[in-house]
Amino acid sequence: MIYNTKMKRLALPEYGRNIQNMVDYCLTIEDREERTNCAYSIIATMGNLFPQLRDLSEFKHLLWDHLAIMSDFKLDIDYPYEVVKKETLNICPDRVPYSSPQSIRYRHYGKLVQGMIDKAVELTDPEEKKELSVYIANYMKKCYILYNKDGVADQKIFDDLRNLSKGDLRLSSDDVVLEDCKDLLATQVQASSKKKKKK
């Protein structure tokens, strides 16, 4: 008895040994027209293995690519599509450039808050600067509530905003009242409980 482990390694195991044997047989056919007809028969059989994918527009093209791969790109026929090339098959994509890590003073606010504060500091119109500062402070409070469910005093947010802006953005509880974020916390709790129930 011959074990699969002793046999030739399958290029695409999802199609199985029989399809690979059909491809190997197709390579031995000398007549080009007969070889092409055999390839079409193999494609039809491969398509039957995945009937749920038949409606996809690129499914046929994908099958022809897989046939070329299983034949180690040695199958000499007239392909109905331009198949993948051997030299481009294993090319690794370019590395994604990551931004250099920056130290975030208050991690619970995140990096975006610091970016918004920097933009607010650049504003010259005092009214516009104050409006944006209030918006940022409300957002900071929401972030803080998600980080610390016990709540937070508005003055703490104002102090953090002043520190992060190096004293440029100043708000006071005398003239600004931040939004109450208890509703946000309740929504988060409900959403997490729903997820647990689905599991």
Secondary structure, DSSP 4 states (H G I P E B T S, - for coil): ---GGGSPPPSSGGGHHHHHHHHHHHHH---HHHHHHHHHHHHHHHHHH-GGGTTSTTHHHHHHHHHHHHTTT---S--SS-PPPHHHHTPPPPPPPPPPP---SSTTT-HHHHHHHHHHHH---HHHHHHHHHHHHHHHHHHHHHH-TT---HHHHHHHHHHHTTTS----TTT--PPP-HHHHHHHHHHHHHHHHH-
